[in-house]
Amino acid sequence: MAIKNKKIYIAGAGGMLGHAFYEHFKKNNHLECSDKDKNEHWLKELDFTFTDKYFEEVKNFNPDYLFHIGAITSLEECELNQDLAYKTNYLAVEDACKLSNYLKIPLIYISTAGIFDGKKDFYNDWDLPNPLGVYAHSKFLGEQTVINNAHQPYVFRAGWMMGGGPEKDKKFINKIIKQIKEGVTTLNIVNDKFGTPTYTHDFVKNIDLVLDNELCGIYNLVCEGVTSRADVTEEILKVLKLSKKISINLVNSDYFKKEYFAPRPYSERLINKKLSLRNLNIMRDWKVCLSEYLKTNFKI
Ligand SMILES: NC(=O)c1ccc[n+]([C@@H]2O[C@H](COP(=O)([O-])OP(=O)(O)OC[C@H]3O[C@@H](n4cnc5c(N)ncnc54)[C@H](OP(=O)(O)O)[C@@H]3O)[C@@H](O)[C@H]2O)c1
């Protein structure tokens, strides 16, 4: 069910997903975690775009697994700083592949549902990616380089990430919570974006299960159920018992185009087809996860 007594190096572990990786894998394994932003006592400072330093740190630790999870995750930042985006999200992944080969260890890489162009309503693991923007393209190149070059490649594609709590969550849930805390009575929510929430804690548990089964490859890995930004917002208000106090005003994406100018697919809904066929899909329904996430992290 889970890997045990392994040495795991986690690069880029200071973000919303890194926190869940740390909490989960520290129970049974020996970890070394790093990030360019040393925001936790258990993190070492490392910018993995410094190849020599990355090699030195990982080789010194001599892990059984390399988890390369960090990336520039703001789509807008990637559009504005394209060289840095490719250097961080692609070239550093090539370096991680070299480490995986040198040490002959599995490499775990996190990709995104955003690599698809959104023309289909749902995407299986084997649908063909067609990334729309710089972030998606750089992550797709990372995915390809891992699959083609790593010693034992694992690629896990996440959807709309939920996790990290008030401090680390940079994404949709926390953006809504912040507006609620500021006292808004109407939330403007897009009605033309569809995806699948992905609870960080379920995500890491399922990765552990796949690693324990030694079945490397590419996996879609999202919560069960399908949804839209509007459905997620409705559910947040329901869980927080605010449905009567706060209303939702549906708008299309153009309403936010100044702030969110990077291209985004209409649909980035994933289905964990491969995991289900292998009987390894332990992801829970997004509503159950959302409720757990809100209740354990946010006091309104
Ligand atoms: N968030 C999502 O909705 C989502 C969805 C699908 C896939 N993913 C993927 O999931 C992975 C984890 O992302 P996340 O959700 O945890 O986002 P996150 O909270 O932004 O975490 C990413 C972490 O990587 C760090 N990082 C960036 N460049 C680095 C570098 N050169 N060296 C070392 N660390 C660096 C970031 O540091 P700074 O904060 O200082 O930049 C941040 O702590 C990423 O590969 C991302 O592409 C995320």
The ligand as a Gaussian input file, in Angstrom:
#p B3LYP/6-31G(d) Opt

LIG

0 1
 N       -1.459000      24.408000      -8.294000
 C       -2.134000      23.769000      -9.237000
 O       -3.336000      24.030000      -9.441000
 C       -1.436000      22.696000     -10.046000
 C       -2.212000      21.969000     -10.956000
 C       -1.599000      20.982000     -11.707000
 C       -0.255000      20.710000     -11.547000
 N        0.469000      21.429000     -10.668000
 C        1.896000      21.099000     -10.531000
 O        2.093000      20.641000      -9.208000
 C        3.427000      20.931000      -8.807000
 C        3.420000      21.574000      -7.440000
 O        2.802000      22.857000      -7.543000
 P        1.990000      23.497000      -6.339000
 O        0.568000      23.338000      -6.652000
 O        2.498000      22.997000      -5.048000
 O        2.345000      25.027000      -6.597000
 P        3.158000      26.042000      -5.685000
 O        2.435000      26.207000      -4.399000
 O        3.367000      27.222000      -6.562000
 O        4.528000      25.311000      -5.393000
 C        5.599000      25.254000      -6.306000
 C        6.875000      25.426000      -5.504000
 O        7.986000      25.325000      -6.403000
 C        8.911000      26.322000      -6.014000
 N        9.849000      26.637000      -7.060000
 C        9.651000      27.385000      -8.177000
 N       10.798000      27.499000      -8.868000
 C       11.755000      26.824000      -8.152000
 C       13.141000      26.619000      -8.326000
 N       13.792000      27.145000      -9.383000
 N       13.813000      25.896000      -7.420000
 C       13.184000      25.386000      -6.335000
 N       11.863000      25.561000      -6.093000
 C       11.162000      26.280000      -6.998000
 C        8.022000      27.512000      -5.684000
 O        8.725000      28.498000      -4.976000
 P        8.171000      30.005000      -5.062000
 O        6.844000      30.019000      -4.385000
 O        9.226000      30.800000      -4.342000
 O        8.071000      30.334000      -6.524000
 C        6.949000      26.826000      -4.855000
 O        7.327000      26.713000      -3.490000
 C        4.017000      21.814000      -9.916000
 O        4.871000      21.018000     -10.711000
 C        2.822000      22.275000     -10.703000
 O        3.134000      22.538000     -12.045000
 C       -0.090000      22.412000      -9.903000

